[in-house]
Amino acid sequence: MSIAASFRLVLAPPHPAGRPFILGGAVIVVLGIVLWHWLAWLGVLFVLFCLYFFRDPERVAPARPGLLLAPADGHVVSVLLTEPPAELGLGAAPRWRVAIFLSVLDVHVNRMPADGIVTRIAYRHGRFLNASLDKASDENERNAVAIRLPDGREIAVVQIAGLIARRIICHVREGDSVFAGNRFGLIRFGSRTDLYLPEGVRPLVAVGQTMIGGETVLADLQSSLS
């Protein structure tokens, strides 16, 4: 990444979900100036952290149809065959799941991996284990979204709360038309996003690989390798 691109990423405007926190930090700064200067400095640090954490850069999705894109920034912590979340009603047949862990330093805006129609959204309460652990997919609090692709196949994106994450935000609703690369939600602070591929489609990424939400290609729907 070039220096100019790095600056654009760091200085990207914040997601609307971060505005209450930024405003709260600004209030602390003002109170600190009036009362205690040390409090003002804490407020400044908090505002800078929120501006960084909630940054929402523009992304350009690949133009070729038939690709599945990363739903989040971060690094791949797991690639394996497993059953999709039962609450989505996608059946029990194993399919490939790519799990992406987002640290507090990553962009936390979630993006749609493909064009399609949202067929089901299911929220489930759970624990707040470290999101990098494999069992977080089953035990942590999560919001699962099923999407029917233009060819009739289905995928699932699951937003998973992490060790310090306590809020999952999802802007889409059942029946919504969605498009690859579009923003659909956010998780704060530190989290994980899983993508379940259609049956018979193999991922093109490996554990440890860095993802760019809305841009990195995870799979090609034209591939039928298993």
N, C-alpha and C positions, 0 to 999 in steps of 0.2 A: 504494500500500500504506500502511495506517495505521501510526502509531507502535507501537501495541500489536501489530499483526501482524508488524512488523519485529523487535520484541523476541522474539516467540515463535519466529520463524525462527532468529535468532541463538542463542537459548538452548535450542533443541531438543536432546533427548538424543542421544548419539552412537550411531552404528551399531555393532553388535558387532565388526565388523572393525577398529574404531579402538581397542578396549580395550587390546590389547598395546602400542600406541604411547603411549597415555595413561599406562598403568602404568609403562612405561619412562621417560617424562618425570618421573613422580613419584619414581622411584628416583633420577634425576639431581638432583632438588631436594633430597632427603634427603642425598645424598652431598655436595652443594654446601654445605648448611648445616653439615655436619661438617668439610669440608675447605676449600673455597674458595667464598666468597659469590658471586663472579661466575658460578660454575658453577650455583649455585642459581637465579640470575636467568635464565640460558639455559634451564634446565629449566622454569621457569615459562612462559617465552615459548613453548617447544615444546609444553607441555601445552595452553596456550590456543589455539595454532594447530591442534592435533589436535582439540580440542573443536569448533572452528569448522569444520574441513574435513570431519570425519566426522558432522556434525549430520544428523539423520534426522527431519525434520518430518513430521507427519501431513498427508495430502492427501485431498481429497474429489473423487472422479471424477464427471463428469456422469452423471446417471441415465439419459439417453436411450440406448437401444441403437443400434448402427450407427455409432458414432463411433470414430475412431482417435485416441488421445491421445499427447501427447509422451512418449517413453520416458525423458526426462532433462531436467533444468534446463540452461539455457545459452542461446546464441543461434544462430539458423540461419545456417550459412555456405555452404550449397549446396542448391539445389532443381533437380534435373535428371532427365531420362530416361536410364536406364542399365541394364545387365544386373545381376541380383542375383548374390551370391557363388556361384561355380560349385559350391563344396563342399556347398551346400544342395540341389542338384538341383531347383531351381525353374524350370529352362529358361532359354533365352537371350533370350527376348522382353524388350525394354526395358520398364521400369516406373519410375514416379516414385520418387525417393529424396530424402528430407529428411535432411540432415546437421546435427547439433547439436553445437557445440563447447562443452565444459565447461572453464572456467578454474579455477584453484585456489580461486577465491572462490565458485564455484557449489556447490550441493548435488550430491554425486556418486552418490547412490543411484539406481539404474536401476529403472524401473517398467514394467509391462506395458501396452502400448497398447490392448489389447482382450481380451475373453474368447476362449478357444480351447483347443486342445490342442497341446502342444509335439511336433512331429513329427521334428525333427532338430536336433542341436547339433554344430557343427563348430568346433574350435579350430585356428588356424593361426599358426605362428610367423612373425615378420616383423621389419621395421625399427621404429624409434622416432622417426619424423619428427614435426615439429610437426603436431598433430592438426587444426589449422585449415586445412591444405593439402588440396586436393581429392585429390591422389594418395595421401593417407594411407589412404583407403578400400581401395585395392588393395595398398599396399606395407607397411602397418604390421601389427604383431601384432594379431590380432583373434579374437573369439569370436562366431560367428554362430548365431542361434536362429531356426528356422522355426516358424511357428505357423499351424495350420489353424483358421480362423474357423468359427463355427456354421453359416454358409451354404456351407461347403466351400471358399471361397477361401483363399489363403495369403498371409501377410505374413512379413517377416523383420526382426529387430532385430539389429544388429551392434554389439558393444562393441569399441571400437578404442583401443588404447594410444596414448599421446601421447609428447611429447618427454621428459618426466620420469616418465611413468607406467610402472610395471614390474610391475603386478599387476592382472589381470582376475579378478573374482570373479563366479561365476554359480551361483545356488542351485537352479535348476530342472533337471530331467532329462527326457529323451525320454519321452513318454507322460503327463507331468504335465498336469493341468487348471489353467489359469491364468485370472486375472480382471483386468479393466481397472483400472489404478491400483495393483495389488499390487506390492510390491517383489520384484525377482528377482536383483539383483546390485549390484555397485559396482566402480568403477575408481579406482585411486589412482596418481598425483596429477596431475590435468590430463589430459583425454581427449576422446573424441568418441563419439557414439552415432548410428548411422544407422538410419532406418526405411524399408524398402521397401514400398510400397503394393501392393495387388492390381492386376492389369492393368486398365486402363480407369478407375481412380479417380485423380482429380487432387487434389493437396494444396491446402489453404486458407490456407497460410502463405507468407511471403516471406523472402528473405535479409535478415538483420539483425533479424528479429523475435525477441523474448525469449520463451523457453519456460519453463513451469512443469511439471515432470514429473508425470504422472498427472492433470493438470487441463486443460492447454491442448489444444484440439481441433486436430488436424493435418489431418484429412480426414473426409468423410462417405461411408460405404460406399454410400449410396443414390445418390450422384452417379456418373454414367457419362461425364462429360466427359473428354476426353483432351487 
